[in-house]
Amino acid sequence: MHKLTLINTLKSFSQKEIREFGEFVHSPFFNKNQAAMKLYDYLKKYYPDFESNKLNKETAYKEIFGKTEFSESFMKTIIHILTELSEKFLFQMNLNNKPSLEKLMICEELNKRKLEKQLFKLLKETEKEIESTKNENEIKHYYYRYLFNALKLEYTAWTHFKNKNLLDHKKEELQEIIDSLSFYYLEKLLSVHRAVAVWRKSHPFEFTDKLGENIIEFLKNNENDYIKNPNLGIHLFELMLLKDGEADYFYKLKDMLFSEIDKIEHDKKWSLITILQQFVTDKATRGEKEFLEHKFEIYKLAIEKNFYKLKSHLYFDPLLFGNIAHTAIALKDFEWAENFISKYEHELPPDNNGVVLTYTTARLEFAKGEFKKSLDLLNSIKSIVHTPYKIIIRNLMLMLYYELSYFEQAEYLVESCKKFINSSKESISEDRLKRQQNFYKYYTKLLHFTFNDKKGLENMIAELNSGIILIERKWLLEKARKMLL
């Protein structure tokens, strides 16, 4: 029974929730099955770990039903019933956390039953409740506003005989329905298109929404009230930045983040910094370094204002953690990087924190010129689960082998890296693939010029100074120029 969906659900309950679930199961309104009640009472004894060897179907059946012969099918049935009850309980908890939606659902039922007096009273309470959601979640607020006014329209449809002109609507209600629905739709539209643009950066795929694209063109090219809203404006400019890559959108978004920070929802601020980060990374791989300081300012704001992870996230995103540390290191603010790593290391996911911490610390030691110490740290890593870290750790190791004159190991590793990146084509974006392949290409050339005639070295330096997409450009240029001295 340890692997049952039911057990996993019960494990997720707090003490208060497991008690309330018991009340739910024993309520005749929700459940009349006595066997399901007895199964709950039996299982509750093993909360919260549910690790006892008595948690098997045969033992549970015997303790619940006595000497009755064990029935696998009956046991499956009551487990199924209790599982369904646990899901209904989760629904009820979710609804309890959405008082506006709960009130709207009651209003809808009152309206169906033509209970006008009760409906009218609850509509006033519901409107106040909906207004209180605006600062918490603007998109949810507009969705509730739409449902609220649509409900009012349904009410007036069957009470229009009370109006002198027999109209079954009021123009302000119709306007409110249109405005609320438009905002909700546009926010969702921009959010989805923006997410698609992000995903296509790493996993290219076909996507068609001509209606949505026409609407986005309208928002972009016409003066309108929608994009004056910070949350809508941010999504639009994020999308344009991802699609067009124009620096103007980067600066607009950065200005909005700093000037409208209190008006922007927490999760939107988090997602914004990931997009700004991606833009700066793309520019850096093309040799444009002027955005690095801006990136560091944004990271420091995210740390200061506590939006460096989504509200729903338990842990610090490992890639974002690495990017923040690496940005400080690249700007040679070693003290800030050390303090950041020390302060936030406990927020990394436990199954991956060792790799992330070891790599960022090794990167810091590399930047300080402590090459042997950096390599020892990398060699202490036993296993790497995530492909992005497999790649960047090998990149750092290649540079360390060169700095320490371990050229034989470098030649072997770079060939291994080429094979690995080519075998990973399906899981990484074309840009990421290209910048890795170019790094290995010029690293191989660097090794060649280290032991052979320097003819062609100046051409290599000129290529590195061009707009070619590439990572670790600064290091490659530094090593190549040193050979000309």
C-alpha positions, 0 to 999 in steps of 0.5 A: 500500500505504500505506493498507492496514490491515496497514501501519497495524497495523505502524506501531503496533508498537514496535521490540520488537514488530516483531521479535517479530512477525517471529518469530511470522510465521516460526514454523511453528506460527503460519504455514506460508505462505512468501509471507507470510514474504517479504512481512513481510521486505520490509515490515520494511525500511521500518519505522517510517515505511513512506513509501517509493515502493517500497511499492506492490504491483507493486514489492513483488511483483517484489522478492519473487517476481522475474520472475514475472508480477504477480498482483493476486489473489495479492498480495491473498491474501498481504496478507490472510494477513499481516493476519490474522497481525498480528491473531493476534499482537495477540491473543497480546500482549493475552493475555500482558498478562492472566496470570490469564486465560491461566492460567484458559484453560490450566486449562480445557483441562487440566480438559477433558483430565482432567489432574488432577495438572497442573490441581491444581498450576496452580489454586494458581498461578492463585488467587495470580495472581488475588488480585494483580489486586484492587488493580489492577482490582477488577471484573476481579478478581471476574470472574476469581474467578467463572471460577476457582470455576466451573472448580473446580465443573466439576472436582469434577463429574467427581471427585465419586466421591472424596467420601464423600457423592458431592457434586459441589460444596462450599458455599463454592465455590457461595457464592464463585461467587454473590458474585463474579458478583453483584459483577461484574454489579452493577458492570457494571449500575451502570456502564452505567446511569450511562453512559446517564444521562450520555449522556442529558444531552447526547443524549436517547434511549429506554432500557429495562431494568426488571430493572436498574432494580428491582435499582438500587432494591433497592440504593438502599433497602436495607441491603446489603454491596454498596454498602459497597464504594467502587467499587460505592457510587460508581457507585450514588450517581453514578447517583442524582445524575444521575437525581435531582439531589439535593445529598446525593448530591453531598456523599456522592460528594465525601466518598467521593472524599476519604476513600476515594481510595486504594481507588478505581480511577484511571479511576473517580476520573476519571469521578467528577469529570466527573459532579460537574462536570456537577452543579455546572454544572447548578446554576450555570446555575440560579443556585446558585453555592454548589457552585463552591468544592467543584468547585475543591477536586475539580479541585485534588485531581485535579491533585494525585493525577494522575487528571485523565485516564483511564489510556488517554487520551493527552491532557488532555480539552479540555473538562475543561481549559477547565472547570478553568481557568474555575473558577479564573477564576470564583473570581478565583484568576488566579495558579492559573489561569495556572500551570495553563494553563502547566503542562498546555498541552502535554498537550492534543491537538495538533489542538485545543490552539491553540483551547483555549489561546487561549480559556482565555487570552482568558477570563482576560484578560476576567476581568481587564478586559483586553477588547481583549486578550481580543478580539484573542486570539479573533480570532486563532483561524482554525478551530474543529472542536468545536461546544462551543468554537464556542458558548463562544467566540461567547458570550465574543465577545458579552460582549466586543463589549458591553464594548467598545461594539461594538453593531452587531457584537453585534447581528449576532453574536447573531442569527447565534448564534441561528441556529447554536444552532437548527441544532444542536438534534440534537447538544446536550441540551435543557438545554444548548439552553435555557440558550444560548437564554436567554442570547441572549434576555437578551443581546438584551434587554440591548442593547435597554435600552442604547439605549431606555427602561428600562421593564421592566429591573427585570422582567428583573433579577427574571427573571435572579434566578429559577431560570431555566436560563441561562449567564453570569447573573452578567455579565448581572445586573452589566450590567443593574443598572449601567443602573439606577444 
